[in-house]
Amino acid sequence: MRSQIFRCGVLAVLLMTVWPSAFSFTQSQAAAGRLVYARACGLCHGTSLQGGAAEALSGTAFARTWGDGRHQAADFFAAIAKQMPKNAPGSLSQADNLALAAFILQSNGYAHDAEPLTLAAFAGALPAAPASAALAASAPAGAAAASASFPQAPRSVLPPSGSGPQDAQLRYVADADWLTFNRTLAGDRFSPLAQINTGNAQHLQVKCIAQLGEMGSFETSPIVHDGQMFVTTAHKVLALDGATCAVKWSYNYVPVDPEHLPGNRGVALYEGRVFRGTTDGHLLCLDAASGKLLWDVRVADGALGYEITGAPVAFDGKVFTGDAGADTGIRGRIYAFDASNGALVWAFDIVPHQADAAGASWSGGTDRGGGATWSSMAIDPQGHLLFVPTGNPAPDFNDADRAGDNLYTDSVVALDLATGKLAWYVQQVAHDLHDWDTAAAPALFAHGGERVMAVASKNGLLYQYDLDTHQTLSQAPFTTRSNVDALPSAQGVHVCPGALGQYNGPAFSPLSGHLFVASADRCNVLTRAEPHYVPGGVYFGGMFRMDPPALQSGWIEAFEAPGGHEIWSVHRKDPVLAAVTPTAGGLLLTGDMGGSFLALDAGNGRVLYEFATGGPIAAGISVYAVAGREYIAVPSGSSSRDAATATAAATLIVFSVP
């Protein structure tokens, strides 16, 4: 048996039980794999396999993923050969895939040998990793139990040192604050501040900058209350001074379970507590004043691909969140937890059980049916309803086992705040085969005597619904739509919009009565294939290939509410994934993946100010005031599969006028 070298005790205990000694590879094979990795994998998984926009491929995090006893040896190679790279699964040659496997093995402590790695090495079963002191010390109680019941209640609960904001402050947000991902419970993203306006926007200047010390997805929407700001990266929560960017405290979460697609869109702030989800399926509660952990609920199993990326919403004594990870074959749910102690109040199944009323909309496949919640949610306090956007069914591009409308995927579901019972729903895409999630929270507003809900779907349509009758008032395209009825095939079909599209929703200005929405205009070639399920792995049932960067662009558009008539549109050379923020000063604020922060005239779309931030902008831009002065917070530096060539780090840039 050849010699084996291990970097640390935990890794040694795990890998010796996981990888058969028959795995051998040559030095030249691993060296070739290093080059393939740099070209096809490093942007997401990190230049040294340390993780970034995607999970780590070395160290204890990698060992936890593959050391749980659930995987066959073939699963490891299938994850490389059939599921990667994420924007073009299965596109690498067999030689490249074997070289990649050799490089990953070498990076996890194995020495090279005289014999090359071949497919024959992946034919056997992987024995389960026995219980070990090293593993137990690195994971919470019960974390290794494959059959654990979820959610798991926190082991300890501590009280907060503060008390705000409370329900009344969330119902009537102070002009100077930005209290939820989309500012208000209704999610309209409108700021009533007008100190920065169309007359002086050209004089905007950088007031302060904070480097947050993490690379990868950066899609937070800064929360501001009484001048204190809260932002997140994939693993951190930071509290900053809203006027100076000085860091008051920082909390770093180290995943204890496997993580799939590292990312986070922000926090909920409520009664002295800060809530956020994690990349391995936990919900954390921190003290808003100090950053101290108050409780930790393990909501779902990270080893099966569950995660929480969306910004929670808190109100009425509860904090609301949902599962992300539809593309790994999860079964999505929405949860309400007691905000004070993390106890589960209720849960709603996005993918129903066969015995449920909506079960008839699935011919099968509900055990891995998808239905994620990726972004945030909206609340109507008057109607006592929670409005949740839901993601695509799984597998994404192969429907052989899931005939029917596949409720409640690609929908907005309205749930009773107290009980979680379904009040009503509208489905934007029935029986989705294009990965056209309803990924972003709706905007709720009143205009012209009607109460309206606006929804921007990844299918490229802006929907407006009557909140009282639930009828569709209008639908309008806001990006390129072509070949939309074509279905994925073995040969591949070119479809617009593509699978990576609308991650932020519409915004509404009560001053003009206009809705605003931005988009990533990029098409895909969709290919259908036999789905291959690996616990925690990609479960596409095919692949998508994005158009090259030269063919990608973006739009920023204004529409009439509720009629849906287009008022104006602006075309950008780069995709626009950032949220749009209208203000009482007549501005519309956003940013693009080329790194430009933009202040537009909301009346006609004319660009009044543009600033090159140095990194892609894919987040929410927040507007607030401290000591009577208005500020604009712009999160820049989102590096992920959505930014094909980006290597920027998470950076918060705050603007103001002299």
N, C-alpha and C positions, 0 to 999 in steps of 0.2 A: 504494500500500500504506500502511495506517495506521501510525502510529508505535507502537513497542513499548518499554516501559520494564522493565528487569530489575533485581532487587535485588542480585544478586551474580554474580560471574563464572561460577561453576559452574552456577547456574540458567540463566544466559543461554546458555551452550554447549548445555545439554541441551534447554531448551524451544524454542529456535530450530529444532532438528532434529525436534522432536516435534509441535508444534502448527502446523497449516497457517495461513497468513496470512489465510485466508478467515474465521477465527473472529472475528466482531465481535459486540458487545453494547452496549446502551445503559446509561447511568449509572443510570437508573431501574430497569432490569432487574437490575443488580448490587445495587442498594439493596434491592430486593424479595428477592433471594436471601439477603442478609444476615439479614433477618428470618426467612426460612424456616430458614436454618442455625441461628440461635439457638434456634428452637423445636424442631427435629427432629434436629439433629446435634451441637450444641455440647457437650452433656454428655459424649459419648464422645470426640469429636475435638478438644476444647479450644475455649475461647471465641474464641481467635485462630487457629484451625486448626493449633495447635502440637502437637496430639496429646495423649492422656491415656489413657483406657480403650481407645481405638482409635488407629489410625495417624495421623500428621500429614498434613494436606492442603495444606501449603505448604512452601516451602524445599527443600533438597536431598533430604530423605527422600521427598517427593512426586515430585520429578523422577526419582529412581532408580526408583520404581515405574512411572512412565509413560514413561521414557526408555530402555527396554531394547530397543526394536525389536520386541517380541513382540505389541504391541497394535494393533488397528484403532481408528480414531477412534470408531467405534460402541461399542467396549468401554468407553471412558471414560463415555459417556452411559449405557450399560447398567448400569454399576456404580452410578450415581446412581439411575436410574429403576427398575431391577428388583431391586436388592439392598439398598437403603436405604429407611428406617431399619432397623436390624438386627432390631428387635422387630416390625416391620410392613413388610417389603419390598414395594415397589410401591404403597404407599398414598398417595403424594403425587401431585398433579395434574401434567400435562405442563408447564403454565406454571410451576409451582413447581420442577420438575426443571430446566427450562431456566434459570430464574433462579438456582438453585443453581450450575449449571455456570458461569454468568456471574460469580457472586461468587467462585468458586474461581479462575477465570482472572484476575480482577482482583487477587485476593490473591497471585497468583504473578507479578505485574508487568505485566500487560497494561493498556493504557489503554482507556477506553470509546470508542465510535464512535457514528455516527448510526443504524446499522442494528441491529435486535435480533437476538439469537442464535436460530436456528431449527434444526429437525431436519436440514435439508439440510446443515448444516455438519459433520455426523457421518457422512457417507456415504463418505468416502474412506479410504484406508489411511494409517497413520502410518509414515513412513520410519524405518528403524533409526537410532539415535543412533550416530554414528561414534566411534571411540576418541578420547578427549581426555585431555590432561594433567590437566585439572581433575578429571575423573571418576576417573582412575587414582590420583590423589593421595588421593582420599577413600575408596578401597576397597582391601581386601587383594588380594594377588596372586591372580589367577584369579577374583575375585569376579564379574566381569562376564561370564564365559563361560557362555552358556546351556546348553552341552552338557557342563559339568564333571561329573566323576565324584564321587559322594559316598559316604561322608564323605571330607573332605580332611584329611590329616594336618597337625598343627601345624608351622609353619616353624621354631620354636625351642622348647626345653624347658628349664626351670630347676628346680633342686631346692628343696624346702621347707626352712624353717628349724626346723621342729618335727617331731614324730613321732606325735602322738596325735589321736584315739583309734585303736586298732588292733583287729584282729578280736576278740580276747578281751573287750575293753571293749564292743564292739557286741553280742556274744553275751550278756553279763551286764552290763547297764547299771547303773551306780551309782545309788543312790536319788536322789542330788542332781542327776543329769544328765537332759537331754532330748536324745537323740542323733540321732533321725531325725524326719521329718515327724510320724509317729505314735508317737514316743518310742523304740520298740523295733523291731528287724527284723520281729518278728511283727505289729506294727501295732495293738496292742490299746489304745493311748492311756492305759493305767492308770498313775497315779503312786502309788508306795508311800509317799509322804510324808503325815503325819497331823498335823503341827503346826497347820495350818489345818483346822478340822473343823466338824462340825455344831453344836458348842457355842460356837464363837467366830466363825463366819463373818459374823455380823451386825456385827462390829467391824472388818471389812476397811477399809483405808484406802489411798489412793493414795500409793505410796512415791516414784515418780519418773515423769517423762514425757519422751519423746523425739519431737520433730517431725522427720520424715524427709525433708521437702522435696520431695515428689512427690505429684501427684494421679493418680487412676485406680484400677485394680484393686489391692487390697491383701489378698492371700490367703495370706500366708506363715504358717508355723508356726515360731516361734522355736526355734532349736537352741542348747542350752546345754551347755558342757563346762568343768569346773573354773571356774565362775563367769563365763566369757566367753560372750556371746550373739551369735548371727549371725541377721540378718533380711534380707529382700530386699523391694524394690519391683519394679516392672516393669523398671527399668533399673539399680538400685543394689544393692550388697551393703554392709552395715554390720556392724561388730563393736562391741559395746557392753559396758560393765561391767554385769553382771546385777543388781547391787545398787543402782547409782546412775544407770543409763541414760546414763552418759557415753560419748560416741562415741570409740572407740580408733582406728578407721580407717574410711574409706569409699571404695568403688570404684564409679565411674560408667561403665556401658557405653553407648557410642554406637553404635547399629545401623549396620552398613555395607551391609546389604541391606534391601529393603523389609520392613516389619513389618505384620502383619495385625491381631492382637487383643492389644495389649500387656497382659501380666500375668505373674505368676510366683508359685509356691507355696513357694519356699524352696530350701535348700541341702542337700548331703550333706557331712559332715565326716569326714575319713579321713586318717590318717597325716600330719598337719600341713597338709593341703590342704582347701580349700573349693571345692566344685563347684556350678555353677549353669547352667541353660539360659538362652537369650536369645530375645527376641521375633522374631529373624530367623534362627533355626535353628542357633545356635552352642552349643557346650558349653565353658565356661570353667573353668579351674583356677587358683585364687588361693592365695597363701601365707596360712595361717590367722593367723600372727603379725603380718603387715604389710599384707596386702591386695594385695601385688604380683602381677601377672599372671605365672603360670608357664607356661601354654600355652593355646591357643585352637584347638579343632577346629570347622571348618565342617561340621556334620553333614548339613544338607539345604539346599535352595534356598529362601530367604525370598521370592524373587520369585514362586514358585509357591504361596505360602501356608503353607509349613512354618514351624513355630516349636517351641520347647521351653518349655512352661509348668510342667510337673510338677517336683516336687522329686526330684532324682536320689537313688539309693541306692548306697552303696559298701560293698563287702565282698569278701573273698577276692581281694584285689589288683586288683579291677575296680570301675568305676563304671558303673551301669546307668541308661539313660534311654530316651526314646521320642519319636516325632514327635507334635506336636499340630497341629491345623488341618484336621480332617476336613471341616468345613463349607466349605472352599475346594477340595475335590476332590483332596486329597493321597492318597498310597498309604502308609499308616502302617507303620512298622517299629519294632522294639525293638532296642536296641544295648547291647553291652558293650564298654567301652574299658579299656585298661590304665590304671590309676589313676596310674601314675608318669610316663607319657609321652604319653598320649592316643592310642596306636595302637589301631585297631579289632581287637577279639578275635573277635566274632561279631555277626551281625544276624539277626533273625527277622522274616519278613513277616507282619504281621497280616492284610493282604489278600493271599491267595496268588496265585501265577502259575497259569495254566490247567493247566499240566502237573503241578502239585503235587497231593497227595492231596485237599486241601480245595478244589481248583479247581472240582470238580464242583458245589460249593454256590453257584456263581455262573454265571448264564447269559451274563454279559458285564459290562462296565463296571469291571473290576478296575483298569484303568490310573488311574482317579480314584475308587477305591472307598472312601476315607475310612479309618476305623479308627484313631482317634487315641488317645494316652495323655495324659490331662490332669492328673493329680494326683500320685500317688506309687505305690510298689510295696511288696510285703512279701517277706520272705525266710525260708525254713525252713533253717537251717544244717544240721540233722540230716539232712534229706532232700536237701540240696544243691539246693534248688529256688528259683526266682524266680517270684513270683506277680504277674501284671500285669493290671490292669483295662483293658479296651479300649472304644473309643467306637463310635458309630453308623456304618453304611455311608452312602455318598454316591451320588447326591443324597439328602438327608434324606427328602423327602416325595413322591418320584416314583421308582417301582421298575420303570419300563418296560424298562430295560436291565439289571436285576440280579435276575432271578428266582432263587429258592433261599434257603437259610438264611443265606447271606452270612457264612460263617466267615472269620476268627475275631473278627468284630465283636460288640459287646455281650456280652462274655465275660470270664472270668478264665482266662488261659492260664498253665500251670505249665511253666517252662522249666528245663532243666539249667543250673546256674550256669556250668559250665566250657565247654559247647559251644553253648548256646542251642537245643538240640534240644527239641522238644515232648514233654513227659512225659504230660500229660493236660490237659483243658480242660472247662469247663462254660459253656454259653451261656445267659445270662439271657433274652435276647430274640432270637429267630430272625427274620430278614427284617424288621428294624425299619423302620417307617414313621412313627414318632412322635418321633424324636430321643431315645430312651430309653437313652442310654449307660450302661455300667457305668463311671462316671467316677471313682469313688473306690476306693482300695486296700482289699483285704479285711483282716479281722482274723483272725489265727490263734491258737487257744488250745486248751487241754485242760480238759475239765470232765466229771465224772461217768463217768470211764473212757473217754471218747471224745475224739478229736482232731478239732477242728471248724474250718471256715472260714465266717465270716459275711460276707455281701456285701449292700450296700444299693444297689439299682438305681434309676435315674431312672424306672422304671415304677411306683415306689411300693411295691415288695415287698422285704422283708428275707428273704434266703435263708440257710439254714444247711446246710452240706454236711459229710459225713464225709470227713476228709482221707485216710483209708486206703482206703475203698471207693468214694469219689467220688459216693456216692448223696446225694440230697436228703433231709435230715432234717426240714425244715420250711420253710414260707414264710408270711409274715404281712404284711398291709398296714400301712404306717406313715404314710400320708397319704391324702387323698381320691382314690379311684379311681372314675371314672365314664366310661361310653361308651368303654371301653378297646379295644373291638373295631372301633370306627368308623375308617374310613380317610380320609385327606385327599381332598378332592374340590374341583372347581372352585367349588362354592358355599361350601365351608368346613364343617368339623365341629368341635363343641366337645368337647374331650377333657381329662380330668384323670388323671394329672398332665400338666403342660405340658412344653415343650421345655427350659425353664430350671429345673432342679430340683436333684437330689441331687449336690452337689459334694464333700461330705465323707462318710466312711463310718461304720460302727458302731464302738463302743468296748465293751470287756468288762472287768468287775470280777471278779477271781478271789475276792474276799471274799464277794460276794453271789451270784455265778453269773448275774448279769444282763447282758444286752446293752442298749446305749443307742443311740438314733439320733434325729436331728433332721431336719426337712424344711421345704421351702418349699412351702406349699399354695397353688398358683396354677395355674389352668387356661389353656388356649390354644384359639383357633380356628385350625385347621390347614387350609391351602388348597393344593391341588395345581396345578402349572403346568408348562409345558415348561421343562426345565432349560436354563440359558444359562451356558456355561462361559467364564469370563474368567480367564486365569492370575492367581492370587492373589486373585481375587474370590470372593464368596459363591456357593456352589453348592448351593442348597437344593432346587431343583425345586418351588418353592412358597413359602409364607410361613407364619409363625406370628404371631398377635396375642395378647398377654397380656391377661388380664382386668384391668380397672382396679384401681389400688392399693386401693381400698375393699373389693374382693372377694378380696384376697390376705391370707394369714395363714400361720401355721406351727405345727408340732407338735414336742414333745419327748416321747419315749416310752421305756419300759423293757420288755424282753421276757425271758422265761425262755430259758435256753440248756440244751440245744439244741432244746427242744420248741416254742419260738416263741409261747408263751402270753403275752398282754399283761399286764404287772404294773400299770402306771399310765401315764397320758398327761396332758400339760399342753398346752393350746391357747394360742398367743400371737397377738396381733393383727397382728404383723409376721412375714414369712417368717424362718425360721431356716436360714441357710446355713452358719453356723460349725460347726466340729467340736465334739464333746462329749468331755469329759475327766473320767472318774471318778477318785477319789482314795481312799487308805486312810483318810482322815478322814471318809469317808461322804458326800462331796460329789460333785455332778455340775456341771461348769463349762461354760458356753457363752455365746452372745450372739446377738442378733437384728439384723435389718436396720433396725430402728428405733433402733439404737445402744445398747441395754441389754446390759451385762455381767451375767450371772446366775450366782449360786451356789445350787444347789438341793440339797435333801436327796435323795440318791440312792435312799433307801428308799421314798419316797412322792411325790417330785416337788414338794414344797412349796418355794416360793422363800424362801430365807433372807436373800439379799442381792441388791440390784439397784442398778446404777450407770449413769447416763446418760453415755456416753462422748463424745457429740457427733458421732459418725459411724457408719455401718453397720459391723457386724462380720460378716465372711465368711471368717474365717481359723481357724487352729488356736490354741487357748489352751494354753500350755505351763506346767508346774509344775516348779519346781526349787528348789535351796537353795544359798545362798552363806554360808560361815562359820557353818553351823548354823542359818540362818534361812531359812524357806520363803517363796517368792515365786510370784506368778501373773502371767504376761505376757499381755496382751490387745492384739492388733493391731486398731486401730479406724480407720475412715475409708476404707472401700472404696467408691470411686465408679466405677460402671460401669453397663452396661445392666441389671444385676441390682438396682440401686438407683435407681429411676426418677427420684427428685427429689434425690438426694444430691449435694452439692458439697464434701464434707469432704476433708481431706488426710490422707495416711498418718501415723498417730500410734501410737506404742507406749506403753501405760500399764501400769505394774507395780504390783501390789497386794501388801500384806502386812498382818499384824495387829500391833498395838502389842506 
